[in-house]
């Protein structure tokens, strides 16, 4: 069995192993990480050899940590990342390059159509009718997208929304509200088989699925990094956040929104951003919570999107794709029967 795990912000961890009588056998660790002293590597191999095959990632990490000498130095990986790689091998997880990726970047549609497409395309990947896909959003009207479990009245100021003509919609994933002014943010969705994140915790999967974004932002000169659970941030402030929804069909929706040119004052009038939320982010003003990509790069929104798509394509070999007529029709049906209804929007009043 073979497993790989690219540590977010770190190095590649590769494991090979067999399972004999319910226990790990012939375990070998490799990768482009750094480890001192040299003789610590066989110590790790011996620590994992013989563990029960149902040992969780935390248990594997504990065995590795216990086996390491006190002066061991691990750079680019951790005992926890070894545990994740082992669980991925045992669960026969797939990797990015195992798939024929498509990138969709089409013209603007309404916010509810975006949310409906997220559900439809995730279901299509789960059913095997579509391969894994990255989709970049375009829209031409302001909106607030609230999380699946958020209270509408607690998150949105109706007077502010009416003042600025902001449509309020609800997505199928959890997480917090997104203020999406037209042309002011960059949003994308990933539709992937759950096999891609097998062996990972939910927290690990967030950073793993956005690692390509961090690499793209760094190539633009942004000191970007992932802040658990789901924030894409930089040394100059938060850039955006991600959310996920896992369907029972064996597929996963992962989408994220990053600020390009946020009007913080307008956002503060539309969203009810409480003191607890701001203190959690280490800020005192809602207008200062998001640091736009424009201020950090000086580039147009289109140029940043081109770099994102280019990085994804270089890493994973993606080609251009499109939403099919059948998928668009299914999405429109969902808009009419679910996403545009008061019942869905007010599911948590």
SULPENOR-V525604 format. One record per residue. N is the residue number from 1. OMEGA is omega in radians with two decimals (999 if undefined). D_CENTER is the distance of its C-alpha to the mean C-alpha in whole Angstrom. Layout:
n | omega | d_center
N | OMEGA | D_CENTER
N | OMEGA | D_CENTER
This chain:
n | omega | d_center
1 | -3.05 | 27
2 | 3.10 | 24
3 | 3.12 | 21
4 | 3.08 | 18
5 | 3.07 | 15
6 | -3.12 | 14
7 | 3.11 | 14
8 | -3.10 | 11
9 | -3.09 | 14
10 | -3.00 | 17
11 | -3.14 | 18
12 | 3.07 | 19
13 | -3.08 | 20
14 | 3.11 | 22
15 | 3.01 | 24
16 | -3.07 | 27
17 | 2.99 | 29
18 | 3.02 | 31
19 | -3.13 | 32
20 | 3.14 | 35
21 | 3.06 | 37
22 | -3.14 | 33
23 | 3.13 | 33
24 | -3.09 | 31
25 | 3.10 | 33
26 | -3.11 | 34
27 | 3.08 | 30
28 | 3.10 | 29
29 | 3.08 | 27
30 | 3.09 | 26
31 | -3.13 | 24
32 | 3.10 | 24
33 | 3.08 | 24
34 | -3.10 | 27
35 | 3.06 | 29
36 | -0.05 | 32
37 | -3.10 | 35
38 | -3.05 | 35
39 | 3.04 | 36
40 | -3.12 | 33
41 | 3.10 | 31
42 | 3.07 | 34
43 | 3.09 | 34
44 | 3.13 | 30
45 | -3.10 | 31
46 | 3.14 | 34
47 | -3.11 | 32
48 | 3.09 | 30
49 | 3.09 | 33
50 | 3.08 | 34
51 | 3.07 | 31
52 | -3.09 | 31
53 | 3.10 | 28
54 | 3.07 | 27
55 | -3.12 | 26
56 | -3.06 | 23
57 | 3.14 | 21
58 | 3.12 | 22
59 | 3.10 | 26
60 | 3.13 | 25
61 | 3.14 | 24
62 | 3.11 | 27
63 | 3.12 | 29
64 | -3.11 | 28
65 | -3.14 | 28
66 | -3.07 | 32
67 | -3.06 | 33
68 | 3.06 | 32
69 | -3.07 | 35
70 | -3.10 | 35
71 | -3.13 | 35
72 | 3.10 | 32
73 | 3.12 | 29
74 | 3.12 | 26
75 | 3.12 | 24
76 | 3.08 | 21
77 | -3.11 | 20
78 | 3.01 | 21
79 | 3.12 | 23
80 | 3.14 | 20
81 | 3.04 | 18
82 | 3.10 | 21
83 | 3.11 | 21
84 | -3.14 | 17
85 | 3.12 | 19
86 | 3.13 | 22
87 | 3.10 | 20
88 | 3.09 | 18
89 | -3.09 | 22
90 | 3.13 | 23
91 | 3.13 | 21
92 | 3.12 | 21
93 | 3.08 | 17
94 | 3.09 | 17
95 | -3.08 | 15
96 | -3.03 | 14
97 | 3.09 | 17
98 | -2.99 | 19
99 | 3.04 | 18
100 | -3.04 | 19
101 | 3.01 | 16
102 | 3.06 | 17
103 | 3.13 | 16
104 | 3.05 | 17
105 | -3.05 | 18
106 | -3.05 | 21
107 | -3.04 | 23
108 | 3.01 | 22
109 | -3.09 | 22
110 | 3.11 | 23
111 | 3.14 | 20
112 | 3.07 | 21
113 | 3.07 | 21
114 | -3.10 | 17
115 | 3.10 | 16
116 | 3.09 | 19
117 | 3.09 | 17
118 | 3.13 | 14
119 | -3.08 | 16
120 | -3.07 | 18
121 | 3.05 | 16
122 | 3.11 | 14
123 | -3.14 | 18
124 | 3.07 | 19
125 | 3.12 | 17
126 | -3.14 | 18
127 | 3.13 | 21
128 | 3.14 | 21
129 | 3.11 | 23
130 | 3.05 | 20
131 | 3.12 | 18
132 | -2.95 | 14
133 | 2.92 | 13
134 | 3.12 | 11
135 | 3.07 | 13
136 | -3.13 | 14
137 | 2.91 | 15
138 | 3.12 | 19
139 | -3.06 | 21
140 | 3.09 | 24
141 | -3.10 | 25
142 | -3.12 | 23
143 | 2.90 | 21
144 | 3.11 | 20
145 | -3.13 | 17
146 | -3.14 | 17
147 | -3.05 | 15
148 | -3.01 | 17
149 | -3.12 | 19
150 | 3.06 | 20
151 | -3.11 | 23
152 | -3.07 | 24
153 | 3.12 | 27
154 | -3.02 | 26
155 | -2.99 | 23
156 | 3.03 | 25
157 | -3.06 | 28
158 | 3.13 | 30
159 | 3.11 | 32
160 | 3.13 | 30
161 | 3.13 | 28
162 | -3.12 | 31
163 | -3.07 | 32
164 | 3.12 | 30
165 | -3.08 | 29
166 | 3.07 | 26
167 | 3.12 | 25
168 | -3.11 | 23
169 | -3.13 | 21
170 | -3.13 | 19
171 | -3.12 | 15
172 | 3.13 | 15
173 | 3.10 | 12
174 | 3.13 | 13
175 | -3.01 | 12
176 | -3.10 | 14
177 | 3.09 | 16
178 | 3.02 | 15
179 | -3.00 | 18
180 | 3.06 | 18
181 | -3.09 | 21
182 | 3.09 | 22
183 | -3.03 | 21
184 | -3.14 | 20
185 | 3.02 | 16
186 | 3.13 | 14
187 | 3.09 | 11
188 | 3.09 | 10
189 | 2.99 | 9
190 | 3.07 | 8
191 | -2.97 | 11
192 | 2.99 | 11
193 | -3.13 | 14
194 | 3.09 | 13
195 | -3.11 | 15
196 | -3.10 | 12
197 | 3.09 | 11
198 | 3.11 | 15
199 | -3.14 | 16
200 | 2.93 | 13
201 | 3.07 | 13
202 | -3.12 | 10
203 | 3.12 | 10
204 | -3.06 | 10
205 | 3.11 | 7
206 | -3.11 | 4
207 | -3.12 | 6
208 | -3.08 | 7
209 | 3.11 | 5
210 | -3.12 | 5
211 | 3.13 | 8
212 | 3.10 | 10
213 | 3.12 | 9
214 | 3.13 | 11
215 | 3.13 | 13
216 | -3.13 | 14
217 | 3.10 | 15
218 | 3.13 | 17
219 | 3.09 | 19
220 | 3.12 | 20
221 | 3.13 | 21
222 | 3.10 | 18
223 | -3.02 | 18
224 | 3.04 | 14
225 | -3.12 | 13
226 | 3.10 | 10
227 | -3.09 | 12
228 | 0.06 | 11
229 | -2.88 | 10
230 | -3.11 | 7
231 | 2.93 | 9
232 | -3.01 | 9
233 | 3.14 | 13
234 | 3.12 | 16
235 | -3.14 | 20
236 | 3.10 | 21
237 | -3.14 | 18
238 | 3.11 | 15
239 | -3.12 | 13
240 | -3.13 | 11
241 | -3.09 | 8
242 | 3.06 | 5
243 | -3.12 | 7
244 | 2.97 | 7
245 | 3.11 | 10
246 | -3.12 | 12
247 | -3.14 | 15
248 | -3.11 | 19
249 | -3.12 | 19
250 | 3.13 | 17
251 | -3.03 | 14
252 | 3.01 | 10
253 | 3.05 | 9
254 | 3.13 | 5
255 | -3.07 | 6
256 | 3.09 | 6
257 | 3.11 | 10
258 | -3.13 | 12
259 | 3.02 | 15
260 | -3.09 | 18
261 | -2.98 | 21
262 | 2.99 | 21
263 | -3.04 | 24
264 | -3.14 | 24
265 | 3.11 | 27
266 | 3.12 | 27
267 | -3.11 | 23
268 | 3.10 | 25
269 | -3.12 | 28
270 | -3.13 | 26
271 | 3.01 | 23
272 | -3.09 | 25
273 | -3.02 | 23
274 | -3.13 | 25
275 | 3.14 | 26
276 | 3.14 | 24
277 | -3.11 | 21
278 | -3.13 | 22
279 | 3.10 | 23
280 | 3.14 | 20
281 | 3.10 | 19
282 | -3.14 | 22
283 | -3.14 | 24
284 | -3.12 | 27
285 | 3.14 | 26
286 | -3.12 | 24
287 | -3.10 | 24
288 | -3.04 | 23
289 | -3.05 | 20
290 | 3.10 | 18
291 | -2.98 | 19
292 | 3.07 | 19
293 | -3.13 | 18
294 | -3.09 | 21
295 | -3.10 | 23
296 | -3.08 | 22
297 | -3.04 | 22
298 | -3.10 | 25
299 | 3.05 | 23
300 | 3.09 | 23
301 | -3.13 | 20
302 | 3.13 | 21
303 | 3.12 | 21
304 | 3.09 | 18
305 | 3.10 | 16
306 | 3.13 | 19
307 | 3.11 | 18
308 | -3.13 | 14
309 | 3.13 | 15
310 | 3.12 | 18
311 | 3.12 | 16
312 | -3.12 | 13
313 | 3.13 | 17
314 | -3.08 | 18
315 | -2.94 | 16
316 | 3.05 | 16
317 | -3.07 | 19
318 | 3.05 | 18
319 | -3.09 | 20
320 | 3.10 | 21
321 | -3.11 | 20
322 | 2.98 | 21
323 | -3.13 | 21
324 | 3.11 | 24
325 | -3.13 | 27
326 | 3.11 | 27
327 | -3.13 | 23
328 | 3.11 | 24
329 | 3.09 | 27
330 | 3.14 | 25
331 | -3.14 | 22
332 | 3.08 | 26
333 | 3.11 | 27
334 | 3.06 | 24
335 | -3.07 | 24
336 | -3.01 | 28
337 | -3.06 | 28
338 | -2.89 | 25
339 | -3.14 | 23
340 | -3.08 | 26
341 | 3.07 | 28
342 | -3.13 | 29
343 | -3.14 | 28
344 | -3.11 | 24
345 | -3.06 | 24
346 | -3.12 | 26
347 | 2.92 | 25
348 | -2.98 | 25
349 | 999 | 27
